[in-house]
Amino acid sequence: MEKIIILKYGELSTKKDNINYFIKTLKQNIGKVIEDVDFQIYYDFGRMYIYVKEEDIDYCLDRLKNVFGILEIIVGYKSNDLDIENIKNNVLDLVKAKEFNTFKVKTKRSNKNYPINSMEVSRLIGGYLLKNIKNITVDVHNPQLLIEIEIRNNEVLFYFNGIKGLGGYPVGTLGKGLLMLSGGIDSPVAGFLTIKRGVKLEAIYFESPPHTSDFAKEKVIKLCKILGQYNANIKLHIINFTEIQETILKNIPHEYLITIMRRMMYRISAIIAHNNKCNILVNGESIGQVASQTLTSMRVINEVVKIPVIRPVACFDKLEIINIAKKIGTYDISTLPYEDCCTIFVPDHPVINPSLKMATEYENHISYEELIHKAIKNHEVININIKEENKYQDLL
Amino acid sequence: MIYLDYSATTPVSYEVLDTISKVTKEFIGNPNSLHALGLKSAQLLESATKQIADIFGISTNEIIYTSGATEANNMAIIGVAMAHHRKGKHIIVSKLEHPSIYAICEYLKSIGFEIDYVKNDNEGLIDFDDLKRLIRDDTILVSICAVNSETGVRQPLKMIRQIIKKENIATIFHSDMTQAIGKIAVNFHDVDLASMSAHKIFGPKGIGFLYKSNMIKIVPLIYGSGKVNELKPGTPPLPLIAALSKAIRLANDSLEKRERFINLLNNKIITALEQYPNIKINKTKYSIPQILNISIMNVMPETFIHIMDKHEIYLSTNTACSSGDISSSIMAIYNDIKRAKHTIRISLSYVTTTEEVNKFIEIFKEEYEKIMQVK
């Protein structure tokens, strides 16, 4: 019997007319992650079937674990023999080596011309197993082993309990967003959670050379590579923020430094988002974590943009965020000790409850529109390809 | 020239030499520096380490670069002893270890540690019952090499680990894998600590690494600065590290196929030498084919090595690291002092050719029969 990969879809039951769009996008996304091997994908509204060579199965499973929109990944078996006696024997062969005390057989018959109906097939096979394997019983409510049989036009599929997929929606089905990525622990997690909901992300990073180093930029690129695994590559916008930051430092009272700086970042992000057809901004702000993340601060900062700002970790505790960061592998990179532009020039006592009136007042002292225009004009774009060969491969 | 001493050291392969030269010329920055050259070096260091980690299925922070296996053995054994001496001062090693392990044990004995030597059977396999008996509540470390350097006897590390952890879950397991890596498949997850060296696998001398599982703690032997690794501070030797990484990649390519080929060569030599009653083949069913140990009972091994030297055929008496003494490994396996005094080690590699082996056999027979006539 040939092996075959069967996928159950994630949260698609709420979709009606556009379910096809979601499944097609998932198919495209899967095609991209396993493009290195020969494959064929078929799907219906309940399942997706991937046919690959047996030696490529482990590789594919490994890649599919990072694809959103999949509820369960199952390795099943395919047989072209539709004869009921042979189906019985095939099932017996497959389950013989497994350890279980209770089981249930569930049959699906998409081939309606098949002479025996689904219930009857399940009954026949269940009876056959009971006769041939000792000490097992049927439990229809809580079976240890669920044996699923699917009778299709030219083939029968057999499968058992699978492994959990990532869930969520297929990436890209919900459009695009722009992630404000700092290099800290929170923003990559915020990005991951947003990708999970089907949003394809681009990222924006503010650097302040010479105050921030190339190591810090390198760190953000590494974070993007990790997020890129879920996002099918990622586009990173790098804004040189030095001039703006230095101007703020020179002209604005220090307690308002962070407030004004964040307002500038929001303005730039909103323009970049608009230019790249991103519908939302995403960031790693968490309520109350630092002075710029109090509710009043958020309100004063958010006031400069009209685009919706999604804060996936707003209500998470730091420990909850760290747990996710560790799980997705960004934590060790995020904690590398390089300064980013939010951590340089931190005033001793930043204002906790900034006033909107004061902030606009102070801002009017600097001609920020010109500076913003310049920063956007000169911004650098890196297309981060997760499959990019190691650039020193020839030396190693 | 016929070089048959690959287990003592190997020549550096052209590919690896190329890496050393290029990295030396092009990567002048210190990976610890903040400037662009430093970053470039740091990136190469990271890629090299990642390649090693990926090959062995471990994390990059579990790799500590050392000057070779001797330093790695010191770092592992003394590092464990110093970190865990409050829990106990008992250490177990086998009788088939590399001399550096015994030297470390002697030092530890002198400062109050207790060393026990686990027995092995006459096939060279660790005596599991003896090991079980020796492990106590205060046993902090067991060190058993993956492959013995003199006879090539390979130990079942997974099984040994299970026995150790069943008797005392806190006992740490170290294995000197110098003679195993690049010759046979190894699994680092069978052990807590493992040592290796590049110059046994066509890499340069002066570089190796210690694998240290993230689950255990050891204390550093040397202190200094640098962000690469707290156990081995100082500026990392980037050309050597890149070379090590490349040597490991090349050595782990088609391991099984190479092993099968070397096995053929090994059998060829055995078939040729078996016919002489005074030549004993020191091979057990656990020996790997790359190392073939024989005892020429009626000739002093030094004499024979010198004779072969004239033909530009290079062999070892027991191992390069303990030349002159009797072979402790042969003694441990066969308990025959004469056999242990007369050992010669022929070590093969995948670059050894059938012609070389044929030529070696031919000259060996000729010279051996000549000596016999004199006697």
Interface residues (C-beta under 8 A of the other chain):
Chain A: S213 D214 F215 E218 N390 K391 Y392 Q393 L395 L396
Chain B: T19 K22 V23 L34 A36 L39 A42 Q43 L44 S47 A48 Q51 A242 S245 K246 R249
